[in-house]
Amino acid sequence: MQSRDTHGLPPAWAVGWEFARALCGVALLPWRVAAYLARRSTLRAELAADLASEADCTLEPASDELAERPLTFFVACAEASGEIHACNLVAALRARAAAAGAPPPRFAGLGGVALETAGVELVGRPVERAAMGLGSALGSLPYYLGLVRDAAAWLREHRPDAFVPVDSPALFVPLARIARRYGVPTAHFVTPQYWGWAPWRAKAYGRAVARALAILPFERAWFARRGVAVTHVGHPLLDALPPAPARDEGEGDLLVLLPGSREAVIRRNLPWMADAVAAVRERLGGLEVVVCQESEERAELVRELLGARDDGDAFRLEVGSLHATLARARAALSVSGTVLLDLLHQRVPTVVVYRVSRRTAWMGRWLLTAPWFSSVNLLARSEVFPEFCFAGNGPRAEVGAALVRCAGDGDWREGCLAGLEEAARRLGPPGAVGRAAGAVMALVGEGERGAASRPRAAEATA
């Protein structure tokens, strides 16, 4: 670990340097894409081999030298889903410190109300801005540049023991490079899906973070091949799931539609999904069709979209426990995302759609390295969930036929359920957040052993 410079590049300059770096990356994109396309078959073969990796959550032991002083962590998240994991990680770090006999750690960071309630001193509140959906990406740029500047100023002044961002690589990888300038190591929880597309970004990522914490079993081999110091900790969603149910083949009287939780995603997908279901409704064996939302946040939007349909009363909205609904499902039609792991947990045969704009449809044809975009299929190493990525009206007839198979083809369902068992086995055990906290502590311990006399935060700010 590099020594801490008590001065370092001023935060505004550091942010300006990262912005200039990003602009250079945009300028170099055509050459990087060309280089990628020349090696695409090799990269795809490498990833296909990595997909066979089994879950291994073995951790390095944390240092026993941490009891002398309180540790300081800068924890950051930018969206509500990441904030859940960040709050759990704060609790796990406190528990690790207590188990080591160390004083309670100090926490500062970026987040929202939940992280603040967990006792984290907030330097910025990106979670609340993300929830409000304010402005376009370009219009939000001044806000996020200011957010990174404020975080950089805190890192430069206080020199925490570790910067621990959760997900959101577009925001946190540049901030990790800034933290590194100030001698603060980064443990990034939830590695970016660079293996899916644009793998050229992995090399710079490895230089920015001191430890990458992977949640899927094949990610460790993929990142390690590119020189990234990576630890597989498992998927944090497993820590919050109810016990896995035992399901009989004949169970389930619902077809569940999962159109997403963000307004733009729901507007893009729900009408299309409802049309696809309506076209095969008579072939679904009398299943009741339910649109599921976990909270009231988007329920009114769903009611509005269903109410605009002539057959809107054929679709019932359920608001509340996702898993209570999925436990009664025979099949599902879902957008791609983390919810697929909820469907995996409940062993629900599912058709997955990823409806994109016409402007980005070419990316799937030319830049996608992974053989599938569904995480469940990647875990199973086969198309257990039929998946369809498309722009415009898309393959509505093919999606409808796949739904009919999901609901009523016994032989197909038997193969699907066997694939789901394999995917669940390969996902690994629960306990990811605790292992992530252990990996962070091990990283701090490496710094303690390598720089026993480095200046503490109080000394650096004296």
N, C-alpha and C positions, 0 to 999 in steps of 0.2 A: 504493500500500500504506500502511496506517495505521501510525503510529509505535508502538513498543513501550512499553507502560506497565510500569515495573519492579515495580509492585505488582499492580494489577488486582484484580478481584473474587476473594475467597477461593474455592478450589476447591469446598468444600462448598456455598457459596452459589451458585456457577455451576451446579453439578449440580442443586441445588434449583430454580433458575430454569428449567432445561431440563425437569425433571420437571413443573413447573407448566405449562409451555408445552405439553407432551404432553397433559396432562389437558384443557387448553383446546381442543386439537385434537380430542380425542374429543367434547367437548361441542358443537363446531361442525360435526362430521361430517354431521349430517342436512342442514344448510343448504348445505354444500359439495357433497354428493351431489345435492341438488335443483338447484343451479346447474349442475353438470356435466350432468345429464340434460337441462336446457333447451338446452344447447349441444352435446349429444352428436353430432348429425349433422355439425355444423361441424368438431368436433374429429376425427371419423373421416375426414372429407374431407381435412383438413390432413395427418394421418398417412399417408393413402393417397398423397398427393402426395410426402411425404418419402421414402416407400419407394423412389422412383425414384432417389434420390441415389446417385451412384457413389462408390466408395472414393477418398478423397484424403487421403493421409497426410503432406502437406507440413507441416513443422514450422518454427517460428520459430528462428533461430539462438540457441544458448546464449551467454551472456556470456563474453567473454574476460578478465573481471576476477576470476575465481574462484581464481586460483592463489596469492593472497596468504595465505590462511588455510585451515585445515581446515573443511569444512562439517559441519553437524550435521543429521541427519534423524531424525524420529520416524515409523517405519514400523509399520503396524498391520494385522492380519488377525484374523478371528474364527473361521474354519473351515479345514479341511484344504485344500480346493480353493483358497481365497484364499492360504493359506500358500505354496503352490507358486509362485504368481505373485509374492508378496512376496519370497521368496528370490531369484528370478530378477531382480527389480527391484533388490534390494540389490547383486547382482553387477554389474548394468548401471550403476548409479550409481557404483560404485567404478571401473569401467572408464572412464566419462565423466570423472570427476575426474582419473584418471591421464592420459587423453588431453589434458586441458587443462593438465597440469603442476601440478595442485593437490595438496596433501597428502591422504593417505587420509581419507575422511569418517569421522565418528563416527555410529554408529547405535544408537538405542534404540527401544523400541516394545512392542507387544502381539502375542503370537503363541503359538508352541509350540516343541517340541524342535527342529524343523528350522530355524526362524528363529534360535533361540539358537545352534545349531551354525554358522549362517552368520555369526556374530560380532555379533549384535544383543543389546544389553543389555535384557533383558525387564523391564518394569514390571508386567506381568500376563500370564496364560496362558489366554486364552479358548478357544484352539484345543483344548486338552486337555479342557476342560469340555464343549465342544460334542461332541467325540468320544465322551465318556462318556454323553451324553444325560441329564444329571442334572436331574431335576425338571421341573415345568411352567413355562410362560412366567411366570406370576405368582409361582411359588415361586422362580424364578431372579432376580426383579427386584432384591432386595437385593444379590446378587452383582454384577450388572452396574452398578448405581448405584455400588457401591464401586470397581469397575474403572474407570469413567469418572472418578470422583473422584481416584484414584491417577494416572491418565494426565494429568488436568488439573493436578495438583500438579507433575508432572514438566515439563509444558509451561510452566507459570508460572515455575518456578525456572530452567529451562535455556534457554528461548527459542530453540528450534532454527530453522534456516533454512527448514524446511518440514515440515508434517505430511502424510504420504503414506499414507492408509488404502487398503485394497484391498477393494472390494465392501462387503457388510454395511451398507447405508445406515441401517438402524434404529438401529444402535449408533454409527456414525461420523459421521453428519450432525450430531447434537447435539454430539458432541465437536469437530467442525469449527467449530461456532459458538463453543464455548468457546475453542478455539485462536485464533480471530479476535479475541476479547476481549483476548488476550494478545499480539496483533500477529504471530501465526504464521500464514502463508498455508497453505492446504490445496490439494493436488493430489489429487483423488479418482480412483483408478484403477478403472475399470469403473463407468460411470454407471448409476444406478438405472433400472429399467424403468418409469419413471413414464409413459412414452408408452403403456404397455399398459393401465393403469388408474390412477385417481386423479391426473390430470395437474395438479391444483391444487397439488400438493406441489413443483412445479418452481420456482416463484418463490422460495420460502424456501430451496430448495436452492442457487439461484444466488447468494443473499446469503451463504450459509454457506461456499461453496468459492470459492477464487480461480481454480481451473482444474479443469474436469471432463474426464476422459480417456475418450473413448467408444470402444467396441470394435466396434460395428456401423455400417455406413456411413450409414444414415439417421438415426442419433441426433444427429449434429452439427446438421443443419438443424432438427430438432425442438427441441433444447435452445436453440439460438441464437435461435430465434423467441421464446423466453421469457426472453431476457436473460441466459442462462447463458454464461459464458466457457468454451468447449468446444473441445477438440482431438480429432480422430479419429486414434487410433494403431493401430487394427487389433485383431484378436483374438489374445490371448496363447496360446490353444491351438495355433495354427498353428506356434508356435516349437518345440513338443515333438512334433509329429506326424512319423511316418516318411514317406518319399517317397510321393506319391500313386501308387497302382497303376494299371496299364492293364488294364481288365477287358473281356472279351468277353461278349456277350449270353448265351451258354450256360453261363457259369461259375457255380460255387457249388452246393454240395450240402447246405447247412445252412439251416434256419430258426432264427434266433437270437432268443431272448427276453431282453430287457434290463429287469428289473423294478426297477432302482434300486440304490443302495448303502446307503441308510439303512434301519434295521430297520422303522420304521413304514411306509415307502413299500413295501418288499418285502412285508410282511404284507398291505398293502392291495391290492397289484396282482398278485403272482405267482399266487395261486389263481385269480383271475378270468382272467388271461391264459392260464393252462393250460387252463381250461374252454373258452375261446374257440377255442384251437388244437385241442383234442380234438374239438370239434364238426365241424371241417372236415378232420380229419387225412387222410381217404381221398382228399381232393381236392387235396392238396398235392404230388402227383407224387413221393411217396416221399422227400421231404426229411427228413433227420434233424433232430430238434428239440433244440436245445442252449440251456441257460440259462447265461448268461455272468456271471461275477464276476471282477474284476481281482485281488482279494486274498482271503485266507482269512478276513478279518474277518467277513463275513456268509455264508460258504460253509456253515457248520453250520446256520444258519437256513434256507437254501435246501434243504439235504438234509432237514431236518425237515418243511418244507412239502410237498416232493415225496413224502416217505415216507408222509405221511398220505393220499395219493391211491391209489385202486385201480390207476390206470394210471401210477403214479409212475415205473416203470421205462421208460416211453416217452419220458421227458425226461432227457437227460444233462447233468450239470453240468460246465462247463469253468472252471477257475480258472487265471488267468494273464494273458497278454497279450491285451488286448481286440482290438488290431488284427490279431493273428495269427488270431483267431477270425473277425473280420469279413471278412478277406481270403478266407475260404472260404464266405461267406454268399451265398445267392441272394436272401434277403429277411429282414426282421426285424420283430418286434413290440416296441415300446419305450415306456417312459414318457417324458414330456417332460423336457427338461433339456439340459445341456451335451453329453451323449452324442450328441445328434442331429448335432452338428458332426463327431463321429467317424464317424458313419454317412454323412454328406455326404462326408467326405474319402475314404471307401472306396467311395462311389457305390453304396450298398446301398438298394434300394427298401424303404421302411419304412412300417408303419402305427403311428401315434402315439396313445397314450391318456393322458388326464389324468383320473384318477378322483378326485373330490373328495367331501367330506362333503355331506350334504343341507343342512346349515346354510350352506355357502358356495356352493352351486350357483347361487343367485340372482345372485351377483356376475358370473358369466360371461354371464348373460342381460342384465344391466342396466349393469354398470360397465366391461365390456371395451371399450376403444377400438380395439384392433388387430383387423384382419379375421381373423387366425389367431393361435394361441398358439405354434405351432412356429416356431423361429428360421429353419429352412430355408425354410419357406413364405414368411416375411416377406422373406427375401433373394431368393427366386425370384419373388415377387409373384404367386404362384398356389399352389394346393393340390397341390404336388408329392408331399408325404407326406400320405396321407389321415389326418385327425386327428379325434379324438372326445373331447369333454369331457363328463363325465356323473357322476351320483351313483347309488348303488345298483347294480342289476344291469346297467343300461345297454344299449346297442345291440349285444348280443353277436353277433347274426346279421349285422348290417352290418359289424362288425369282421372276422368270419370271411370274409365275401364279399370284403372289401378285401384280406385276406391271400391269398386264392386268386388275385386279380388280380395282386398283387405277385409271386407265385411263378410264375404260368404264362401270363399274358396278354401275348403278345409285343408287340402294338401299344401296350398301356398302358405296359409297361416301357420301350419306346423313348421315349415322351413323358416318362416320369419321369426317365430318365437324362439327357435333354436339359435338363430343368428343373434337375437337380442340377448340371450343368455351368455353367449360368447362375448358380445360387446360389453356387457355389464361386468363380466369377470375381468376383462382386460382393462377396464377403467380403473380398477384398483380399489383399495379400501377407503373408508372415511377417515377423517383426522387430518385433512390437508392443511387447515389453518394452524393447527398445533405444530405440524412439521415445518410449515413456512416460518413460524416464529422461531423454531429451533435453528433453521438455516440462517435467519437473520442474526441470532445470537452467535452462531458459529462464525459468521462473517465479522462481527464485532470482535470476537475472540482472536481471529487472525490478526486484526489490526492491533489488538492489545499486545500480542506476542511479538509482532513485527516492529512496533513502535512504542515500547513501554514508557518512554518519556515524552510522548507527544503532548502538546499543550491542550489543556481542557478548555471547555467553552468559557468558563469563567476567566481563565488566564488570557484567552484570545481576545476577550472583550474588555480586559482591564485597561 
